Amino acid sequence: MKPTEQLQLFIPKPEDLWFRQKMEADPDTMSYNAGWDVDFPGYHRDTGCVDFPQSSWAAWHAAWVGREPVRFYAYIQRSSDGAWLGEVNFHRTPEKDWWDMGILLYAPCRGRGYAKPALRLLLDHAFRDCGVTRLHNDFEPARKAAWKLHRDVGFCGGVDKDGLLQLMLTREEYLARHP
């Protein structure tokens, strides 16, 4: 990413969810999600894509947007031209006493240096604005770029008995590194 290029979080309106639909229908963007043995309505195991019909947008938006600190969802937006590059989110997992988080870059925007600043925006919002105490993420160890990204911003963890990376970052750890 060019040093002068800035990113920001953009809270979508229901009518803006066409971009989320576009990402979730793109096999290149969703390839990380392929092959899971799950029974999830609209999930396409062969591509990892997930159906997100317009008829579900209003209810989904009501459940995810404006629900901080329990849930948060935003697009990653390039400040210079307003382009949407992906999404970030977190949600409370009370039985584990943490918030699970996610970051997804639209495939054509990958490899351009957007991931780390986008993740930093999510972390700043979660820890500074929402008072989140612990963020968690998990994924397969084969996703080397995702592991490097999380490690670079301070996440720690290891592989669990099911073969997934279990990563955690606390508010204190993050703020100590980014006062």
LINTAKA-V656834 format. One record per residue. N is the residue number from 1. RES is the residue in one small letter. PSI is psi as a letter, one per 40 degrees, with the letter a starting at -180 (none if undefined). OMEGA is omega as a letter, one per 40 degrees, with the letter a starting at -180 (999 if undefined). Layout:
N&RES&PSI&OMEGA ; N&RES&PSI&OMEGA
//
This chain:
1&m&h&i ; 2&k&i&a ; 3&p&d&a ; 4&t&e&a ; 5&e&h&a ; 6&q&i&i ; 7&l&i&i ; 8&q&i&i ; 9&l&h&i ; 10&f&h&i ; 11&i&h&a ; 12&p&i&i ; 13&k&i&i ; 14&p&d&a ; 15&e&e&i ; 16&d&e&a ; 17&l&e&i ; 18&w&d&a ; 19&f&d&i ; 20&r&d&i ; 21&q&d&a ; 22&k&d&i ; 23&m&d&a ; 24&e&e&i ; 25&a&e&a ; 26&d&h&a ; 27&p&d&i ; 28&d&d&i ; 29&t&d&a ; 30&m&e&a ; 31&s&d&i ; 32&y&d&a ; 33&n&e&a ; 34&a&i&i ; 35&g&e&i ; 36&w&i&i ; 37&d&g&a ; 38&v&i&i ; 39&d&g&a ; 40&f&h&a ; 41&p&h&i ; 42&g&e&i ; 43&y&h&i ; 44&h&h&a ; 45&r&d&a ; 46&d&d&a ; 47&t&d&a ; 48&g&e&a ; 49&c&i&i ; 50&v&h&i ; 51&d&h&i ; 52&f&g&a ; 53&p&i&a ; 54&q&d&i ; 55&s&e&i ; 56&s&e&a ; 57&w&d&a ; 58&a&d&a ; 59&a&d&i ; 60&w&d&i ; 61&h&d&a ; 62&a&d&a ; 63&a&d&a ; 64&w&d&a ; 65&v&h&a ; 66&g&f&a ; 67&r&e&a ; 68&e&i&e ; 69&p&e&a ; 70&v&d&i ; 71&r&i&i ; 72&f&i&i ; 73&y&h&i ; 74&a&i&i ; 75&y&i&i ; 76&i&h&a ; 77&q&h&i ; 78&r&h&a ; 79&s&d&a ; 80&s&d&a ; 81&d&e&i ; 82&g&e&a ; 83&a&h&i ; 84&w&h&a ; 85&l&e&a ; 86&g&a&a ; 87&e&i&i ; 88&v&i&i ; 89&n&i&i ; 90&f&i&i ; 91&h&i&a ; 92&r&h&i ; 93&t&g&a ; 94&p&d&a ; 95&e&e&i ; 96&k&e&a ; 97&d&f&i ; 98&w&i&i ; 99&w&h&i ; 100&d&i&a ; 101&m&i&i ; 102&g&i&i ; 103&i&h&a ; 104&l&h&i ; 105&l&h&i ; 106&y&h&a ; 107&a&d&i ; 108&p&e&a ; 109&c&e&a ; 110&r&i&i ; 111&g&e&a ; 112&r&e&i ; 113&g&e&a ; 114&y&d&a ; 115&a&d&a ; 116&k&d&i ; 117&p&d&i ; 118&a&d&i ; 119&l&d&i ; 120&r&d&i ; 121&l&d&i ; 122&l&d&a ; 123&l&d&i ; 124&d&d&a ; 125&h&d&a ; 126&a&d&a ; 127&f&d&a ; 128&r&d&a ; 129&d&d&a ; 130&c&e&i ; 131&g&f&i ; 132&v&h&a ; 133&t&d&a ; 134&r&h&i ; 135&l&h&a ; 136&h&i&i ; 137&n&i&i ; 138&d&i&i ; 139&f&i&a ; 140&e&i&i ; 141&p&d&i ; 142&a&e&i ; 143&r&g&a ; 144&k&d&a ; 145&a&d&i ; 146&a&d&i ; 147&w&d&i ; 148&k&d&i ; 149&l&d&a ; 150&h&d&i ; 151&r&d&a ; 152&d&d&i ; 153&v&e&i ; 154&g&e&i ; 155&f&i&i ; 156&c&i&i ; 157&g&a&a ; 158&g&a&a ; 159&v&h&i ; 160&d&a&a ; 161&k&d&i ; 162&d&e&i ; 163&g&e&i ; 164&l&i&i ; 165&l&h&i ; 166&q&h&a ; 167&l&i&a ; 168&m&i&i ; 169&l&h&i ; 170&t&i&i ; 171&r&d&a ; 172&e&d&i ; 173&e&d&a ; 174&y&d&a ; 175&l&d&i ; 176&a&d&i ; 177&r&d&a ; 178&h&g&a ; 179&p&none&999
//
